[in-house]
Amino acid sequence: MKIKYIVYTILVVGVASLIVYRINSNRTISQVGQSGGPSIPSVTAIVAVPEEFEDNLALSGTLEANEQVEIRSEIAGVVTAINFKEGTQVKKGQVLLRINDIELRAQLSMAGTAKKLASENERRAQLLLDKQAISQEEYDLSLAELKSSEAESQLISAQLDKATIRAPFSGTIGLRYISEGTYMTPATPIATLVNTNQLKITFSVPEKYATNINLDNEISFTTSGSKVEHTARIYAVDPQIDIATRTLKMRAITENKEGKLYPGMFANVMLSLETVEDAILVPSEALIPIQNGKVIFVSKDGKAKQIEVETGSRTDNSVRILSGVKAGDTILTSGVMSLKDGVPVNVRFENSSNTTEGQ
């Protein structure tokens, strides 16, 4: 029996050894190419070619009305007439509504009567003063009474003018919050008047780009949900950097003749910094981030060579290379994450079916 167990043990060990041998043999074979050497990875590549590049700065901004004001009354009273329709255009100086002014007119009439009487008293006092029938002091009292009645009359006239509310500028009147018969105070909002023939765009530029921007520079922008590109002109720049955000606030103005832009809209602003005639652009996937920057792989003498690069602005698919790559270099664009410096590669150029070894 012992001999039988020994034979079975030898057979099991032999089979296991055979299996291990076959596994190792297959692994070795898979690492050997048709030439009998290690396999060479195939990668795609492009040739770095200088091209024109517009260096744009993408920012976010907000559309604001050129002029906007909440219409309110300066005096208290009951609304007797509303002379505008919600959402319509009004002109500067147009009467928007009237407040009951019966009491003010009565007060103005009384003040007018008092003014006439004071004027007559002053005239008589002047005649008597000329005849030395009264003293200068008595005349001065009558003159002061006349001045006081004139001031009272002017004050009531001013209050009476405020009973008629007019548009301070031309624009679109919004929804109203009052009705005829409403008792209003200066705290009661009437409606909002907005001038949208032109719109302002307020945006902030990072501190390092502040010196690149000048008054009258043109910007382009789009709004959320629309691909239509609009233009605007920078007309004002804040005189100081915002310490909290390290940005400089700017404001541009754009025409809105078609009325398709509305205050409060979000704006995607594109600010042109410069146009580079011979920029080197590489696909974003060619870049590999490292601890202190970024690297790319180029093909040189049939091997992958790692190069540290300095990058600039980005587009949707490409990144501008400021240093590290020159025109004519072969930039590896696929499979770069698994490459190592000095590894042989088979290069296949993009948009080409030819594979060249040792590029």
C-alpha atoms as a printed R data frame, in Angstrom:
    type eleno elety resid chain resno       x       y       z
1   ATOM     1    CA   MET     A     1   0.000   0.000   0.000
2   ATOM     2    CA   LYS     A     2   2.778   2.395   0.804
3   ATOM     3    CA   ILE     A     3   4.294   1.849  -2.647
4   ATOM     4    CA   LYS     A     4   0.905   2.608  -4.202
5   ATOM     5    CA   TYR     A     5   0.620   5.976  -2.362
6   ATOM     6    CA   ILE     A     6   4.173   6.836  -3.323
7   ATOM     7    CA   VAL     A     7   3.380   6.233  -7.004
8   ATOM     8    CA   TYR     A     8   0.221   8.398  -6.823
9   ATOM     9    CA   THR     A     9   2.194  11.200  -5.161
10  ATOM    10    CA   ILE     A    10   4.860  11.083  -7.865
11  ATOM    11    CA   LEU     A    11   2.162  11.262 -10.570
12  ATOM    12    CA   VAL     A    12   0.436  14.277  -8.970
13  ATOM    13    CA   VAL     A    13   3.712  16.156  -8.580
14  ATOM    14    CA   GLY     A    14   4.606  15.379 -12.172
15  ATOM    15    CA   VAL     A    15   1.298  16.664 -13.536
16  ATOM    16    CA   ALA     A    16   1.541  19.865 -11.458
17  ATOM    17    CA   SER     A    17   5.085  20.426 -12.692
18  ATOM    18    CA   LEU     A    18   3.921  19.989 -16.283
19  ATOM    19    CA   ILE     A    19   1.121  22.524 -15.828
20  ATOM    20    CA   VAL     A    20   3.481  25.125 -14.322
21  ATOM    21    CA   TYR     A    21   5.925  24.544 -17.157
22  ATOM    22    CA   ARG     A    22   3.250  25.073 -19.812
23  ATOM    23    CA   ILE     A    23   2.026  28.281 -18.192
24  ATOM    24    CA   ASN     A    24   5.536  29.691 -18.066
25  ATOM    25    CA   SER     A    25   6.157  28.609 -21.634
26  ATOM    26    CA   ASN     A    26   2.983  30.314 -22.907
27  ATOM    27    CA   ARG     A    27   3.863  33.505 -21.035
28  ATOM    28    CA   THR     A    28   7.298  33.509 -22.608
29  ATOM    29    CA   ILE     A    29   5.859  32.873 -26.065
30  ATOM    30    CA   SER     A    30   3.367  35.752 -25.682
31  ATOM    31    CA   GLN     A    31   6.255  38.108 -24.950
32  ATOM    32    CA   VAL     A    32   8.132  37.051 -28.019
33  ATOM    33    CA   GLY     A    33   7.253  38.598 -31.388
34  ATOM    34    CA   GLN     A    34   7.603  37.012 -34.748
35  ATOM    35    CA   SER     A    35  11.267  38.011 -34.752
36  ATOM    36    CA   GLY     A    36  11.814  36.240 -31.483
37  ATOM    37    CA   GLY     A    37  12.329  39.498 -29.427
38  ATOM    38    CA   PRO     A    38  10.011  41.384 -26.994
39  ATOM    39    CA   SER     A    39   6.864  42.960 -28.562
40  ATOM    40    CA   ILE     A    40   7.044  46.660 -29.469
41  ATOM    41    CA   PRO     A    41   3.944  48.743 -28.574
42  ATOM    42    CA   SER     A    42   2.143  50.541 -31.392
43  ATOM    43    CA   VAL     A    43   1.193  54.162 -30.758
44  ATOM    44    CA   THR     A    44  -0.391  56.946 -32.781
45  ATOM    45    CA   ALA     A    45   1.349  60.265 -33.272
46  ATOM    46    CA   ILE     A    46   1.200  63.658 -34.942
47  ATOM    47    CA   VAL     A    47   3.917  65.953 -36.220
48  ATOM    48    CA   ALA     A    48   4.092  69.311 -34.428
49  ATOM    49    CA   VAL     A    49   3.271  72.022 -36.955
50  ATOM    50    CA   PRO     A    50   3.192  75.776 -36.166
51  ATOM    51    CA   GLU     A    51  -0.241  77.320 -36.673
52  ATOM    52    CA   GLU     A    52  -2.125  80.521 -35.951
53  ATOM    53    CA   PHE     A    53  -3.709  80.538 -32.515
54  ATOM    54    CA   GLU     A    54  -5.997  83.089 -30.907
55  ATOM    55    CA   ASP     A    55  -5.302  83.181 -27.201
56  ATOM    56    CA   ASN     A    56  -8.734  83.799 -25.664
57  ATOM    57    CA   LEU     A    57  -9.702  84.127 -22.033
58  ATOM    58    CA   ALA     A    58 -13.028  82.498 -21.116
59  ATOM    59    CA   LEU     A    59 -14.935  84.338 -18.382
60  ATOM    60    CA   SER     A    60 -18.426  84.458 -16.946
61  ATOM    61    CA   GLY     A    61 -20.474  87.618 -16.710
62  ATOM    62    CA   THR     A    62 -23.971  88.953 -16.139
63  ATOM    63    CA   LEU     A    63 -26.143  91.102 -18.377
64  ATOM    64    CA   GLU     A    64 -27.528  94.227 -16.757
65  ATOM    65    CA   ALA     A    65 -29.925  96.896 -17.971
66  ATOM    66    CA   ASN     A    66 -28.343 100.073 -19.289
67  ATOM    67    CA   GLU     A    67 -30.658 102.009 -16.959
68  ATOM    68    CA   GLN     A    68 -33.053 100.582 -14.387
69  ATOM    69    CA   VAL     A    69 -35.128 102.195 -11.655
70  ATOM    70    CA   GLU     A    70 -38.015 101.245  -9.394
71  ATOM    71    CA   ILE     A    71 -40.707 103.880  -9.804
72  ATOM    72    CA   ARG     A    72 -41.984 105.291  -6.494
73  ATOM    73    CA   SER     A    73 -43.897 108.359  -5.386
74  ATOM    74    CA   GLU     A    74 -42.224 111.106  -3.376
75  ATOM    75    CA   ILE     A    75 -45.473 111.980  -1.592
76  ATOM    76    CA   ALA     A    76 -48.335 110.054   0.000
77  ATOM    77    CA   GLY     A    77 -51.794 109.981  -1.504
78  ATOM    78    CA   VAL     A    78 -54.504 108.058  -3.338
79  ATOM    79    CA   VAL     A    79 -53.870 107.013  -6.950
80  ATOM    80    CA   THR     A    80 -56.450 108.647  -9.219
81  ATOM    81    CA   ALA     A    81 -55.136 107.641 -12.672
82  ATOM    82    CA   ILE     A    82 -52.708 105.110 -14.157
83  ATOM    83    CA   ASN     A    83 -51.529 106.128 -17.629
84  ATOM    84    CA   PHE     A    84 -49.360 103.184 -18.710
85  ATOM    85    CA   LYS     A    85 -49.767  99.563 -19.750
86  ATOM    86    CA   GLU     A    86 -47.559  96.901 -18.260
87  ATOM    87    CA   GLY     A    87 -44.701  95.708 -20.458
88  ATOM    88    CA   THR     A    88 -44.925  98.595 -22.930
89  ATOM    89    CA   GLN     A    89 -42.482 101.247 -24.089
90  ATOM    90    CA   VAL     A    90 -42.653 104.671 -22.466
91  ATOM    91    CA   LYS     A    91 -40.796 107.868 -23.305
92  ATOM    92    CA   LYS     A    92 -38.871 110.176 -21.017
93  ATOM    93    CA   GLY     A    93 -41.227 112.663 -19.345
94  ATOM    94    CA   GLN     A    94 -44.351 110.622 -20.111
95  ATOM    95    CA   VAL     A    95 -47.004 110.781 -17.357
96  ATOM    96    CA   LEU     A    96 -47.241 107.391 -15.665
97  ATOM    97    CA   LEU     A    97 -49.834 108.065 -12.945
98  ATOM    98    CA   ARG     A    98 -51.430 110.816 -10.886
99  ATOM    99    CA   ILE     A    99 -52.090 111.128  -7.178
100 ATOM   100    CA   ASN     A   100 -55.070 112.951  -5.677
101 ATOM   101    CA   ASP     A   101 -53.960 116.607  -5.414
102 ATOM   102    CA   ILE     A   102 -57.177 118.397  -4.349
103 ATOM   103    CA   GLU     A   103 -55.782 119.355  -0.935
104 ATOM   104    CA   LEU     A   104 -52.515 120.569  -2.437
105 ATOM   105    CA   ARG     A   105 -54.364 122.763  -4.935
106 ATOM   106    CA   ALA     A   106 -56.430 124.260  -2.113
107 ATOM   107    CA   GLN     A   107 -53.283 124.936  -0.112
108 ATOM   108    CA   LEU     A   108 -51.695 126.542  -3.178
109 ATOM   109    CA   SER     A   109 -54.733 128.812  -3.606
110 ATOM   110    CA   MET     A   110 -54.520 129.894   0.030
111 ATOM   111    CA   ALA     A   111 -50.801 130.508  -0.303
112 ATOM   112    CA   GLY     A   112 -51.419 132.574  -3.426
113 ATOM   113    CA   THR     A   113 -53.898 134.767  -1.613
114 ATOM   114    CA   ALA     A   114 -51.515 135.258   1.286
115 ATOM   115    CA   LYS     A   115 -48.750 136.119  -1.142
116 ATOM   116    CA   LYS     A   116 -50.872 138.823  -2.810
117 ATOM   117    CA   LEU     A   117 -51.760 140.347   0.535
118 ATOM   118    CA   ALA     A   118 -48.137 140.302   1.682
119 ATOM   119    CA   SER     A   119 -47.068 141.893  -1.592
120 ATOM   120    CA   GLU     A   120 -49.590 144.704  -1.183
121 ATOM   121    CA   ASN     A   121 -48.525 145.281   2.434
122 ATOM   122    CA   GLU     A   122 -44.895 145.467   1.356
123 ATOM   123    CA   ARG     A   123 -45.796 148.017  -1.350
124 ATOM   124    CA   ARG     A   124 -47.622 150.231   1.124
125 ATOM   125    CA   ALA     A   125 -44.814 149.938   3.665
126 ATOM   126    CA   GLN     A   126 -42.345 151.033   1.012
127 ATOM   127    CA   LEU     A   127 -44.387 154.187   0.306
128 ATOM   128    CA   LEU     A   128 -44.588 154.995   3.995
129 ATOM   129    CA   LEU     A   129 -40.874 154.380   4.436
130 ATOM   130    CA   ASP     A   130 -40.135 156.753   1.586
131 ATOM   131    CA   LYS     A   131 -42.167 159.428   3.438
132 ATOM   132    CA   GLN     A   132 -40.425 158.471   6.676
133 ATOM   133    CA   ALA     A   133 -43.836 157.637   8.149
134 ATOM   134    CA   ILE     A   134 -42.583 154.262   9.419
135 ATOM   135    CA   SER     A   135 -39.249 152.942  10.586
136 ATOM   136    CA   GLN     A   136 -36.934 150.684   8.586
137 ATOM   137    CA   GLU     A   137 -37.656 147.897  11.038
138 ATOM   138    CA   GLU     A   138 -41.388 147.998  10.282
139 ATOM   139    CA   TYR     A   139 -40.704 147.849   6.567
140 ATOM   140    CA   ASP     A   140 -38.330 144.918   7.031
141 ATOM   141    CA   LEU     A   141 -41.086 142.981   8.796
142 ATOM   142    CA   SER     A   142 -43.482 143.432   5.881
143 ATOM   143    CA   LEU     A   143 -40.761 142.440   3.426
144 ATOM   144    CA   ALA     A   144 -39.969 139.279   5.435
145 ATOM   145    CA   GLU     A   145 -43.642 138.348   5.425
146 ATOM   146    CA   LEU     A   146 -43.704 138.700   1.640
147 ATOM   147    CA   LYS     A   147 -40.610 136.473   1.231
148 ATOM   148    CA   SER     A   148 -42.105 133.870   3.552
149 ATOM   149    CA   SER     A   149 -45.387 133.735   1.616
150 ATOM   150    CA   GLU     A   150 -43.486 133.382  -1.658
151 ATOM   151    CA   ALA     A   151 -41.464 130.476  -0.245
152 ATOM   152    CA   GLU     A   152 -44.634 128.803   1.042
153 ATOM   153    CA   SER     A   153 -46.213 129.111  -2.393
154 ATOM   154    CA   GLN     A   154 -43.136 127.586  -4.075
155 ATOM   155    CA   LEU     A   155 -43.092 124.698  -1.596
156 ATOM   156    CA   ILE     A   156 -46.715 123.796  -2.249
157 ATOM   157    CA   SER     A   157 -46.149 124.083  -6.037
158 ATOM   158    CA   ALA     A   158 -43.281 121.611  -5.755
159 ATOM   159    CA   GLN     A   159 -45.461 119.189  -3.789
160 ATOM   160    CA   LEU     A   160 -48.173 119.571  -6.409
161 ATOM   161    CA   ASP     A   161 -45.718 118.692  -9.196
162 ATOM   162    CA   LYS     A   162 -44.820 115.479  -7.342
163 ATOM   163    CA   ALA     A   163 -48.448 114.376  -7.522
164 ATOM   164    CA   THR     A   164 -47.831 113.687 -11.212
165 ATOM   165    CA   ILE     A   165 -45.262 110.893 -11.687
166 ATOM   166    CA   ARG     A   166 -43.353 110.876 -14.987
167 ATOM   167    CA   ALA     A   167 -40.893 108.470 -16.608
168 ATOM   168    CA   PRO     A   168 -37.303 109.549 -15.786
169 ATOM   169    CA   PHE     A   169 -36.002 108.013 -19.048
170 ATOM   170    CA   SER     A   170 -37.253 106.078 -22.064
171 ATOM   171    CA   GLY     A   171 -37.585 102.339 -21.648
172 ATOM   172    CA   THR     A   172 -39.893  99.415 -20.950
173 ATOM   173    CA   ILE     A   173 -42.217  99.627 -17.962
174 ATOM   174    CA   GLY     A   174 -42.645  96.370 -16.073
175 ATOM   175    CA   LEU     A   175 -45.477  94.847 -14.075
176 ATOM   176    CA   ARG     A   176 -47.303  97.290 -11.795
177 ATOM   177    CA   TYR     A   177 -47.947  96.688  -8.124
178 ATOM   178    CA   ILE     A   178 -50.738  99.217  -7.535
179 ATOM   179    CA   SER     A   179 -54.252  99.962  -8.798
180 ATOM   180    CA   GLU     A   180 -56.395 103.070  -8.999
181 ATOM   181    CA   GLY     A   181 -57.590 103.916  -5.503
182 ATOM   182    CA   THR     A   182 -54.444 102.561  -3.819
183 ATOM   183    CA   TYR     A   183 -53.187 104.745  -0.990
184 ATOM   184    CA   MET     A   184 -49.488 105.157  -1.709
185 ATOM   185    CA   THR     A   185 -46.549 106.236   0.386
186 ATOM   186    CA   PRO     A   186 -42.939 106.796  -0.713
187 ATOM   187    CA   ALA     A   187 -42.272 103.181   0.359
188 ATOM   188    CA   THR     A   188 -44.862 101.750  -2.060
189 ATOM   189    CA   PRO     A   189 -43.322 100.361  -5.298
190 ATOM   190    CA   ILE     A   190 -45.236 101.216  -8.470
191 ATOM   191    CA   ALA     A   191 -43.343  99.389 -11.250
192 ATOM   192    CA   THR     A   192 -39.825  98.918 -12.614
193 ATOM   193    CA   LEU     A   193 -38.635 100.931 -15.600
194 ATOM   194    CA   VAL     A   194 -35.829  99.362 -17.636
195 ATOM   195    CA   ASN     A   195 -33.899 100.634 -20.640
196 ATOM   196    CA   THR     A   196 -32.804  97.581 -22.659
197 ATOM   197    CA   ASN     A   197 -31.892  99.200 -25.984
198 ATOM   198    CA   GLN     A   198 -28.345  98.680 -24.737
199 ATOM   199    CA   LEU     A   199 -27.180  96.208 -22.110
200 ATOM   200    CA   LYS     A   200 -24.174  96.233 -19.808
201 ATOM   201    CA   ILE     A   201 -22.043  93.145 -19.193
202 ATOM   202    CA   THR     A   202 -20.171  93.024 -15.907
203 ATOM   203    CA   PHE     A   203 -17.339  90.508 -15.585
204 ATOM   204    CA   SER     A   204 -14.086  90.058 -13.648
205 ATOM   205    CA   VAL     A   205 -10.632  89.431 -15.140
206 ATOM   206    CA   PRO     A   206  -7.897  87.589 -13.171
207 ATOM   207    CA   GLU     A   207  -5.228  89.908 -11.840
208 ATOM   208    CA   LYS     A   208  -2.436  88.561 -14.090
209 ATOM   209    CA   TYR     A   209  -4.374  89.532 -17.226
210 ATOM   210    CA   ALA     A   210  -5.348  93.011 -16.019
211 ATOM   211    CA   THR     A   211  -2.614  94.794 -17.982
212 ATOM   212    CA   ASN     A   212  -3.685  93.073 -21.217
213 ATOM   213    CA   ILE     A   213  -7.082  94.775 -21.229
214 ATOM   214    CA   ASN     A   214  -7.747  98.310 -22.444
215 ATOM   215    CA   LEU     A   215 -10.766 100.539 -22.801
216 ATOM   216    CA   ASP     A   216 -12.645 100.128 -26.101
217 ATOM   217    CA   ASN     A   217 -11.401  96.530 -26.464
218 ATOM   218    CA   GLU     A   218 -14.016  94.352 -28.102
219 ATOM   219    CA   ILE     A   219 -15.295  91.163 -26.501
220 ATOM   220    CA   SER     A   220 -17.629  88.438 -27.709
221 ATOM   221    CA   PHE     A   221 -20.172  86.544 -25.646
222 ATOM   222    CA   THR     A   222 -22.956  84.000 -25.805
223 ATOM   223    CA   THR     A   223 -25.852  83.392 -23.448
224 ATOM   224    CA   SER     A   224 -27.067  80.184 -21.837
225 ATOM   225    CA   GLY     A   225 -28.943  77.953 -24.245
226 ATOM   226    CA   SER     A   226 -27.882  79.913 -27.336
227 ATOM   227    CA   LYS     A   227 -24.941  79.634 -29.716
228 ATOM   228    CA   VAL     A   228 -25.518  83.089 -31.208
229 ATOM   229    CA   GLU     A   229 -22.390  85.184 -30.701
230 ATOM   230    CA   HIS     A   230 -22.749  88.831 -29.715
231 ATOM   231    CA   THR     A   231 -20.132  91.570 -29.457
232 ATOM   232    CA   ALA     A   232 -19.639  94.268 -26.852
233 ATOM   233    CA   ARG     A   233 -17.194  97.099 -26.140
234 ATOM   234    CA   ILE     A   234 -15.395  97.633 -22.832
235 ATOM   235    CA   TYR     A   235 -16.197 101.151 -21.612
236 ATOM   236    CA   ALA     A   236 -15.317 101.086 -17.909
237 ATOM   237    CA   VAL     A   237 -12.699  99.428 -15.692
238 ATOM   238    CA   ASP     A   238 -12.698  99.383 -11.897
239 ATOM   239    CA   PRO     A   239  -9.763 101.389 -10.517
240 ATOM   240    CA   GLN     A   240  -8.633  98.687  -8.075
241 ATOM   241    CA   ILE     A   241  -8.166  94.928  -7.753
242 ATOM   242    CA   ASP     A   242 -10.641  93.046  -5.563
243 ATOM   243    CA   ILE     A   243  -8.407  91.754  -2.771
244 ATOM   244    CA   ALA     A   244 -10.749  88.854  -1.916
245 ATOM   245    CA   THR     A   245 -10.873  87.406  -5.439
246 ATOM   246    CA   ARG     A   246  -7.684  88.921  -6.955
247 ATOM   247    CA   THR     A   247  -9.703  90.035  -9.977
248 ATOM   248    CA   LEU     A   248 -10.374  93.314 -11.747
249 ATOM   249    CA   LYS     A   249 -14.006  94.148 -12.494
250 ATOM   250    CA   MET     A   250 -14.857  95.489 -15.951
251 ATOM   251    CA   ARG     A   251 -17.983  96.535 -17.781
252 ATOM   252    CA   ALA     A   252 -18.836  96.400 -21.471
253 ATOM   253    CA   ILE     A   253 -21.869  97.593 -23.414
254 ATOM   254    CA   THR     A   254 -23.716  95.874 -26.264
255 ATOM   255    CA   GLU     A   255 -26.570  96.809 -28.564
256 ATOM   256    CA   ASN     A   256 -29.914  95.041 -28.086
257 ATOM   257    CA   LYS     A   257 -31.995  96.426 -30.941
258 ATOM   258    CA   GLU     A   258 -33.782  93.116 -31.546
259 ATOM   259    CA   GLY     A   259 -34.654  92.799 -27.864
260 ATOM   260    CA   LYS     A   260 -33.523  89.164 -27.588
261 ATOM   261    CA   LEU     A   261 -31.242  89.804 -24.605
262 ATOM   262    CA   TYR     A   262 -32.620  90.325 -21.113
263 ATOM   263    CA   PRO     A   263 -31.095  91.787 -17.946
264 ATOM   264    CA   GLY     A   264 -29.981  89.069 -15.536
265 ATOM   265    CA   MET     A   265 -28.913  86.627 -18.252
266 ATOM   266    CA   PHE     A   266 -25.691  84.665 -17.741
267 ATOM   267    CA   ALA     A   267 -23.014  85.542 -20.323
268 ATOM   268    CA   ASN     A   268 -20.098  83.371 -21.480
269 ATOM   269    CA   VAL     A   269 -17.493  86.019 -22.261
270 ATOM   270    CA   MET     A   270 -14.552  85.425 -24.610
271 ATOM   271    CA   LEU     A   271 -11.793  88.001 -24.260
272 ATOM   272    CA   SER     A   272  -9.056  88.004 -26.901
273 ATOM   273    CA   LEU     A   273  -5.606  88.414 -25.354
274 ATOM   274    CA   GLU     A   274  -3.333  87.936 -28.372
275 ATOM   275    CA   THR     A   275  -2.963  86.191 -31.741
276 ATOM   276    CA   VAL     A   276   0.069  83.898 -32.046
277 ATOM   277    CA   GLU     A   277   1.231  83.181 -35.603
278 ATOM   278    CA   ASP     A   278   3.407  80.117 -34.873
279 ATOM   279    CA   ALA     A   279   1.851  78.375 -31.887
280 ATOM   280    CA   ILE     A   280   2.451  74.656 -31.225
281 ATOM   281    CA   LEU     A   281  -0.734  72.799 -30.236
282 ATOM   282    CA   VAL     A   282  -0.938  69.202 -29.047
283 ATOM   283    CA   PRO     A   283  -4.008  67.057 -28.224
284 ATOM   284    CA   SER     A   284  -5.034  67.143 -24.582
285 ATOM   285    CA   GLU     A   285  -4.648  63.356 -24.272
286 ATOM   286    CA   ALA     A   286  -0.935  63.629 -25.097
287 ATOM   287    CA   LEU     A   287  -0.234  65.428 -21.819
288 ATOM   288    CA   ILE     A   288   0.662  63.485 -18.688
289 ATOM   289    CA   PRO     A   289   0.451  65.329 -15.342
290 ATOM   290    CA   ILE     A   290   3.361  64.924 -12.940
291 ATOM   291    CA   GLN     A   291   4.073  66.362  -9.523
292 ATOM   292    CA   ASN     A   292   5.688  69.604 -10.690
293 ATOM   293    CA   GLY     A   293   4.121  70.049 -14.110
294 ATOM   294    CA   LYS     A   294   3.333  68.080 -17.269
295 ATOM   295    CA   VAL     A   295   5.241  65.859 -19.688
296 ATOM   296    CA   ILE     A   296   4.672  64.428 -23.148
297 ATOM   297    CA   PHE     A   297   6.321  61.621 -25.113
298 ATOM   298    CA   VAL     A   298   7.980  62.170 -28.486
299 ATOM   299    CA   SER     A   299   9.423  59.570 -30.825
300 ATOM   300    CA   LYS     A   300  13.159  59.896 -31.389
301 ATOM   301    CA   ASP     A   301  15.397  57.252 -33.005
302 ATOM   302    CA   GLY     A   302  12.593  54.696 -32.730
303 ATOM   303    CA   LYS     A   303  12.166  55.163 -28.984
304 ATOM   304    CA   ALA     A   304   9.769  57.069 -26.748
305 ATOM   305    CA   LYS     A   305  11.402  60.071 -25.128
306 ATOM   306    CA   GLN     A   306   9.806  61.835 -22.177
307 ATOM   307    CA   ILE     A   307   9.942  65.660 -22.273
308 ATOM   308    CA   GLU     A   308   8.763  68.097 -19.628
309 ATOM   309    CA   VAL     A   309   6.736  70.932 -21.168
310 ATOM   310    CA   GLU     A   310   5.260  74.273 -20.187
311 ATOM   311    CA   THR     A   311   1.652  74.712 -21.241
312 ATOM   312    CA   GLY     A   312  -0.449  77.764 -22.023
313 ATOM   313    CA   SER     A   313  -4.062  78.280 -22.999
314 ATOM   314    CA   ARG     A   314  -6.434  75.453 -23.819
315 ATOM   315    CA   THR     A   315  -9.110  74.920 -26.429
316 ATOM   316    CA   ASP     A   316 -11.793  72.219 -26.375
317 ATOM   317    CA   ASN     A   317  -9.374  69.553 -27.647
318 ATOM   318    CA   SER     A   318  -5.862  71.025 -27.648
319 ATOM   319    CA   VAL     A   319  -3.303  72.660 -25.391
320 ATOM   320    CA   ARG     A   320  -0.747  75.249 -26.422
321 ATOM   321    CA   ILE     A   321   2.866  74.263 -25.652
322 ATOM   322    CA   LEU     A   322   5.048  77.200 -24.618
323 ATOM   323    CA   SER     A   323   8.339  75.323 -24.264
324 ATOM   324    CA   GLY     A   324   9.777  71.811 -24.586
325 ATOM   325    CA   VAL     A   325   8.514  70.993 -28.085
326 ATOM   326    CA   LYS     A   326   9.552  72.441 -31.421
327 ATOM   327    CA   ALA     A   327   8.112  72.268 -34.913
328 ATOM   328    CA   GLY     A   328   8.726  68.906 -36.585
329 ATOM   329    CA   ASP     A   329   8.770  66.836 -33.388
330 ATOM   330    CA   THR     A   330   6.736  63.608 -33.464
331 ATOM   331    CA   ILE     A   331   4.239  63.807 -30.602
332 ATOM   332    CA   LEU     A   332   2.864  60.502 -29.310
333 ATOM   333    CA   THR     A   333  -0.854  60.805 -28.645
334 ATOM   334    CA   SER     A   334  -2.204  57.368 -27.687
335 ATOM   335    CA   GLY     A   335  -1.063  54.731 -25.207
336 ATOM   336    CA   VAL     A   336   1.215  57.250 -23.534
337 ATOM   337    CA   MET     A   337   0.148  56.402 -19.996
338 ATOM   338    CA   SER     A   338   1.822  52.981 -20.243
339 ATOM   339    CA   LEU     A   339   5.021  54.193 -21.921
340 ATOM   340    CA   LYS     A   340   8.388  54.562 -20.258
341 ATOM   341    CA   ASP     A   341  11.315  56.715 -21.271
342 ATOM   342    CA   GLY     A   342  13.516  54.904 -23.822
343 ATOM   343    CA   VAL     A   343  11.012  52.183 -24.752
344 ATOM   344    CA   PRO     A   344  11.002  51.250 -28.500
345 ATOM   345    CA   VAL     A   345   7.735  52.104 -30.258
346 ATOM   346    CA   ASN     A   346   5.984  51.509 -33.562
347 ATOM   347    CA   VAL     A   347   4.541  54.840 -34.658
348 ATOM   348    CA   ARG     A   348   1.352  55.139 -36.662
349 ATOM   349    CA   PHE     A   349   0.569  58.674 -37.718
350 ATOM   350    CA   GLU     A   350  -3.001  59.816 -37.285
351 ATOM   351    CA   ASN     A   351  -5.114  59.793 -40.445
352 ATOM   352    CA   SER     A   352  -2.651  57.344 -41.981
353 ATOM   353    CA   SER     A   353  -2.762  53.520 -42.401
354 ATOM   354    CA   ASN     A   354   1.008  53.173 -42.672
355 ATOM   355    CA   THR     A   355   2.945  51.959 -39.630
356 ATOM   356    CA   THR     A   356   6.573  52.991 -39.429
357 ATOM   357    CA   GLU     A   357   8.966  51.438 -36.994
358 ATOM   358    CA   GLY     A   358  11.749  53.473 -35.531
359 ATOM   359    CA   GLN     A   359  10.324  56.961 -36.085
